[in-house]
Amino acid sequence: MKKLVLTALLLVSYSACAVTLDDIQQRFAAQQVVRADFQQERQISGMAHPLHSSGKVLIAKSKGLWWQQQHPFPMTLILDDSHMVQVMGSQAPQVITADSNPQMFQFNHLLRALFQADRKVLDENFSSRFSDLDKGQWQLVLTPTTSPLDKLFSTITLKGEKYLNAIELNDTQGDFTEITFSNQRPEPRKLTPEEQQRFAF
């Protein structure tokens, strides 16, 4: 009897703590603003040493994505629903619109869907395998099912806990990119005036 009670308690505990993809989507949907640091390592087939870069990222549900690489050289990328702006150092900003490059904005839409775990967009473009890794950690392996994504990536893997902690990109050329996020900060829940300016262009 004691074993049965203990087993029942363990099952209840597990079911209460198990993480699902729906849980992740709801959790990410509630995050209006997330600020983080990133480290990126890219291993290119044929190159002896990986390429490293680092910087800061800001994801605002109402605005889009602000990505600022600080090392090895400064570059800022801003993505919203209709524009992509790239600034290299002190050069003039390059602006691409959804009308002038619709394929680029397919990737823009996808990138934001990855950060927000948007089930609708992910289900339309990938087959997925979600794993609860215990202690609140999880992994989502995405295999592209639509073009041109299936020509570019073999898999995209998301890893996280409370926040998205890593993105791993395996491309069809044999290259591998890992982006890790740290120091995630959801507060303040609204953009500061200085952060609002980052999306003004």
C-alpha positions as CSV (number, residue, x, y, z in Angstrom):
1,M,0.0,0.0,0.0
2,K,2.8,2.4,0.9
3,K,4.4,1.7,-2.5
4,L,1.1,2.4,-4.3
5,V,0.7,5.7,-2.4
6,L,4.3,6.8,-3.1
7,T,3.9,5.9,-6.8
8,A,0.7,7.9,-7.0
9,L,2.3,10.9,-5.3
10,L,5.3,10.7,-7.8
11,L,2.9,10.6,-10.8
12,V,0.9,13.5,-9.5
13,S,4.2,15.5,-8.9
14,Y,5.5,14.7,-12.3
15,S,2.2,15.6,-14.1
16,A,2.1,18.9,-12.2
17,C,5.7,19.8,-13.2
18,A,5.9,18.4,-16.7
19,V,6.4,21.1,-19.3
20,T,4.4,21.1,-22.6
21,L,4.8,23.2,-25.8
22,D,1.5,24.9,-25.0
23,D,3.0,25.9,-21.6
24,I,6.0,27.5,-23.3
25,Q,3.8,29.4,-25.8
26,Q,1.7,30.8,-23.1
27,R,4.7,31.7,-21.0
28,F,6.4,33.5,-23.9
29,A,3.2,35.2,-25.0
30,A,3.0,36.8,-21.5
31,Q,6.5,38.2,-21.9
32,Q,5.9,41.7,-23.3
33,V,9.6,42.7,-23.3
34,V,12.7,40.6,-22.8
35,R,16.2,41.9,-22.8
36,A,19.2,39.6,-22.9
37,D,22.9,39.2,-23.7
38,F,23.9,36.8,-26.5
39,Q,27.0,34.8,-27.5
40,Q,27.1,33.3,-31.0
41,E,29.4,30.5,-32.2
42,R,29.4,29.5,-35.8
43,Q,31.3,26.5,-37.1
44,I,31.7,26.6,-40.9
45,S,32.5,23.4,-42.7
46,G,36.2,23.5,-43.8
47,M,37.3,26.1,-41.3
48,A,39.5,25.0,-38.4
49,H,38.2,27.5,-35.9
50,P,34.6,28.7,-35.2
51,L,33.6,32.3,-35.5
52,H,32.5,34.1,-32.4
53,S,30.3,37.2,-31.9
54,S,28.5,38.7,-28.9
55,G,26.1,41.5,-28.0
56,K,22.7,42.4,-26.8
57,V,19.1,41.6,-27.9
58,L,15.8,43.2,-27.1
59,I,12.5,41.4,-28.0
60,A,9.4,43.6,-27.7
61,K,6.1,42.0,-28.6
62,S,4.6,45.4,-29.7
63,K,7.7,46.5,-31.7
64,G,9.8,43.7,-33.0
65,L,13.4,42.6,-32.5
66,W,16.5,44.7,-31.9
67,W,19.8,42.9,-32.2
68,Q,23.1,44.7,-31.5
69,Q,26.3,42.8,-32.2
70,Q,29.1,44.5,-30.2
71,H,32.0,42.1,-31.0
72,P,34.0,41.5,-33.1
73,F,32.6,44.6,-34.9
74,P,29.5,46.7,-34.2
75,M,26.3,45.9,-36.2
76,T,22.7,46.6,-35.3
77,L,19.7,44.8,-36.8
78,I,16.1,46.0,-36.3
79,L,13.2,43.9,-37.4
80,D,9.5,44.8,-37.3
81,D,6.5,43.7,-39.4
82,S,7.3,45.9,-42.4
83,H,11.0,46.9,-42.2
84,M,14.4,45.5,-41.6
85,V,17.2,48.0,-40.8
86,Q,20.9,47.1,-40.7
87,V,23.5,49.5,-39.4
88,M,27.2,48.6,-39.8
89,G,29.4,50.8,-37.5
90,S,29.1,54.4,-38.6
91,Q,27.7,53.6,-42.1
92,A,24.3,54.9,-43.2
93,P,21.4,52.5,-42.3
94,Q,20.3,50.0,-44.9
95,V,16.5,49.7,-45.0
96,I,14.7,46.8,-46.6
97,T,10.9,46.7,-46.8
98,A,8.5,43.8,-46.9
99,D,7.4,45.0,-50.4
100,S,10.9,45.1,-51.8
101,N,12.1,41.7,-50.4
102,P,9.1,39.5,-49.3
103,Q,11.4,36.4,-48.9
104,M,13.5,38.3,-46.3
105,F,10.3,39.0,-44.4
106,Q,9.4,35.4,-44.4
107,F,12.6,34.8,-42.4
108,N,11.8,37.9,-40.3
109,H,8.4,36.5,-39.4
110,L,10.0,33.1,-38.7
111,L,12.7,34.6,-36.5
112,R,10.2,36.4,-34.3
113,A,8.0,33.2,-34.2
114,L,11.1,31.3,-32.8
115,F,11.6,33.8,-30.0
116,Q,7.9,33.7,-29.2
117,A,7.3,30.0,-29.7
118,D,4.4,30.9,-32.0
119,R,2.6,27.5,-32.5
120,K,0.7,28.6,-35.6
121,V,3.8,29.8,-37.5
122,L,5.9,26.9,-36.3
123,D,3.3,24.3,-37.2
124,E,3.0,25.8,-40.7
125,N,6.7,25.5,-41.5
126,F,8.1,22.6,-39.4
127,S,7.5,19.2,-38.0
128,S,8.4,19.4,-34.3
129,R,9.6,17.2,-31.5
130,F,9.2,18.6,-28.0
131,S,11.0,17.1,-25.0
132,D,10.6,17.9,-21.3
133,L,14.2,17.6,-20.0
134,D,13.1,17.8,-16.3
135,K,13.5,20.5,-13.7
136,G,11.7,23.0,-16.0
137,Q,14.1,22.6,-18.9
138,W,12.9,21.8,-22.3
139,Q,14.0,21.3,-25.9
140,L,12.1,21.8,-29.2
141,V,13.6,20.3,-32.4
142,L,12.2,21.7,-35.6
143,T,12.6,20.1,-39.0
144,P,11.6,22.4,-41.9
145,T,8.8,21.1,-44.1
146,T,8.4,24.2,-46.5
147,S,10.7,25.8,-49.0
148,P,13.0,27.6,-48.9
149,L,13.6,26.7,-45.3
150,D,14.1,23.0,-46.1
151,K,16.8,23.9,-48.6
152,L,18.7,26.0,-45.9
153,F,18.3,24.1,-42.6
154,S,18.2,20.5,-41.6
155,T,17.1,21.3,-38.1
156,I,16.6,24.2,-35.8
157,T,16.7,23.4,-32.1
158,L,15.3,25.7,-29.3
159,K,16.4,25.1,-25.7
160,G,15.1,26.9,-22.6
161,E,13.6,27.0,-19.2
162,K,11.7,30.2,-18.2
163,Y,13.2,32.0,-21.2
164,L,14.7,30.9,-24.5
165,N,18.3,30.0,-23.6
166,A,19.7,28.7,-26.9
167,I,19.1,28.3,-30.6
168,E,21.0,25.7,-32.6
169,L,21.0,25.9,-36.4
170,N,22.1,22.9,-38.4
171,D,22.2,24.0,-42.1
172,T,22.2,21.8,-45.2
173,Q,25.8,22.7,-46.0
174,G,27.1,21.1,-42.8
175,D,27.6,24.4,-40.9
176,F,26.5,24.7,-37.3
177,T,25.5,27.9,-35.4
178,E,24.7,28.1,-31.7
179,I,23.3,31.2,-30.1
180,T,23.1,31.3,-26.3
181,F,21.2,33.9,-24.3
182,S,21.9,35.0,-20.7
183,N,21.0,37.7,-18.2
184,Q,17.4,37.7,-19.5
185,R,15.4,40.6,-18.0
186,P,11.6,41.1,-18.4
187,E,11.4,44.2,-16.3
188,P,10.3,46.9,-16.8
189,R,7.4,45.3,-18.7
190,K,7.2,48.4,-21.0
191,L,10.0,49.8,-23.2
192,T,11.9,52.7,-21.7
193,P,12.1,55.9,-23.7
194,E,15.6,55.0,-24.8
195,E,14.5,51.6,-25.9
196,Q,11.6,53.1,-27.9
197,Q,14.1,55.2,-29.8
198,R,15.9,52.0,-31.0
199,F,12.9,51.2,-33.1
200,A,12.5,54.7,-34.5
201,F,13.8,54.9,-38.1
